Structure formats: structure tokens, C-alpha cells
């Protein structure tokens, strides 16, 4: 899959081909429809955000997408369901593995763009 990654702090993002994620216990794998980007993402790229993930990492704190896989122990979600998440990292990719506890169902009346930005 494709993912926009930070490979060096303070440098432009790099489009990388990486393996598709799989759902660990407690996680959902989501096909990303929309990723929100904001000021915090700029700080992460520079290495000045309070959290500093290990390089390389996939940018993107917030998303809207469709559940494609459900990890062990996850309840309340279904494959094919639209969700939004403030996941912290990993949203600027084709797919993301996200803790189910930071995901919420998206109502049909809400656009993907609004859902991705809603939680921030």
C-alpha cells in the first residue's frame, strides 16, 4: 500500500510502499477515505510535537474510512462500517490499523471530510 511517511525530521514527506497492516487484538484496519492534516502534523514533521514516533512513520492524526478487518476482542464495529478516528499517527495512507477504542461510527448524513476533521 502507499503511505506518506516522515523518513527524516524537518524534510519533505516521502511516498513509500509498505505492507498492508493487519488487525492486532483490540484494533480495526480501516481503508482510509479522507485524512485531516493540521498544525500538529507540521510540528510532528519538524520533530517539535510532544510525541515523537520512531522514524520512519506515517503522518496523519485523523481520518474517516471503512472498516476492512476487526481484531480479536473488538466489539461494536462491523466490516464495511464507516468510522472516524483521532488516531495520532498513520492516517495518511491507503489503510491504517487503529485501536478500536479511538474509533467512532460515522452517521450516513456526515461527509467523509467532515468526519475526518470532526474529532479535532
C-alpha positions as CSV (number, residue, x, y, z in Angstrom):
1,X,0.0,0.0,0.0
2,X,1.0,3.7,-0.2
3,X,1.8,5.8,2.8
4,X,3.2,9.3,3.2
5,X,6.0,8.9,5.7
6,X,8.4,11.1,7.6
7,X,11.8,9.5,7.0
8,X,13.9,12.4,8.3
9,X,12.7,15.2,10.6
10,X,12.4,18.6,9.0
11,X,12.4,17.1,5.5
12,X,9.6,16.7,2.9
13,X,7.3,13.7,3.2
14,X,8.1,10.7,1.2
15,X,5.6,8.4,-0.6
16,X,6.5,4.9,0.4
17,X,5.2,1.4,-0.5
18,X,4.8,-0.5,2.7
19,X,2.9,-3.7,3.7
20,X,-0.8,-3.5,4.4
21,X,-1.5,-3.6,8.1
22,X,-3.3,-6.4,9.9
23,X,-5.5,-6.0,12.9
24,X,-3.9,-6.9,16.2
25,X,-6.1,-7.6,19.2
26,X,-8.1,-4.5,20.0
27,X,-7.6,-2.9,16.6
28,X,-9.5,-2.2,13.4
29,X,-8.0,-2.0,10.0
30,X,-9.5,0.8,8.0
31,X,-9.5,1.7,4.3
32,X,-8.8,5.4,4.6
33,X,-11.2,7.7,2.6
34,X,-10.1,11.0,4.0
35,X,-7.2,12.2,6.2
36,X,-7.2,15.5,8.0
37,X,-4.0,17.4,8.3
38,X,-3.4,20.3,10.8
39,X,-0.9,22.3,12.7
40,X,0.1,19.3,14.9
41,X,1.2,17.4,11.8
42,X,3.6,20.2,10.9
43,X,5.1,20.0,14.4
44,X,5.5,16.3,14.1
45,X,7.3,16.7,10.7
46,X,9.7,19.1,12.4
47,X,10.2,16.9,15.5
48,X,8.8,19.6,17.9
49,X,5.5,17.9,18.8
50,X,5.2,16.4,22.3
51,X,5.1,12.9,20.9
52,X,7.9,11.7,18.7
53,X,7.3,8.4,16.9
54,X,10.2,6.3,15.7
55,X,11.4,7.0,12.2
56,X,10.1,6.3,9.6
57,X,6.4,6.8,10.5
58,X,3.2,7.6,8.6
59,X,1.8,11.0,9.1
60,X,-1.9,11.8,9.8
61,X,-3.7,12.2,13.1
62,X,-7.3,12.0,12.0
63,X,-9.3,10.0,9.4
64,X,-12.5,8.8,8.1
65,X,-12.7,5.4,6.4
66,X,-14.3,2.0,6.1
67,X,-13.6,-1.0,8.4
68,X,-11.9,-3.9,6.5
69,X,-10.7,-6.1,9.3
70,X,-11.6,-6.5,13.0
71,X,-9.1,-7.6,15.6
72,X,-9.7,-10.1,18.4
73,X,-11.7,-8.7,21.3
74,X,-13.2,-5.8,19.4
75,X,-17.0,-5.4,19.7
76,X,-19.4,-2.8,18.3
77,X,-17.9,-2.5,14.8
78,X,-18.6,-4.3,11.6
79,X,-16.7,-4.8,8.4
80,X,-17.9,-2.2,5.9
81,X,-18.9,0.3,8.6
82,X,-17.7,3.9,8.2
83,X,-15.7,5.2,11.2
84,X,-13.8,8.3,12.2
85,X,-10.8,8.3,14.4
86,X,-8.3,10.6,16.1
87,X,-5.5,8.0,15.8
88,X,-2.5,10.2,16.4
89,X,-0.4,8.8,13.5
90,X,-0.8,6.6,10.5
91,X,-3.8,8.1,8.7
92,X,-2.1,9.4,5.6
93,X,-2.1,6.0,3.9
94,X,-4.3,3.7,1.9
95,X,-5.0,1.6,5.1
96,X,-4.5,2.2,8.8
97,X,-4.5,-0.2,11.9
98,X,-6.1,1.8,14.7
99,X,-7.1,0.9,18.3
100,X,-10.9,0.4,18.3
101,X,-11.2,2.5,21.5
102,X,-10.3,5.7,19.5
103,X,-12.8,5.0,16.7
104,X,-16.4,6.2,16.4
105,X,-19.2,5.3,14.0
106,X,-20.0,8.0,11.4
107,X,-23.6,8.8,10.6
108,X,-24.7,8.5,7.0
109,X,-25.5,12.2,6.8
110,X,-21.9,13.3,7.6
111,X,-19.4,13.6,4.7
112,X,-16.0,11.8,4.9
113,X,-14.3,15.3,5.0
114,X,-16.4,16.5,7.9
115,X,-16.0,13.2,9.8
116,X,-12.2,13.3,9.4
117,X,-12.0,16.8,10.8
118,X,-14.8,16.5,13.4
119,X,-12.7,15.0,16.3
120,X,-10.1,17.8,16.3
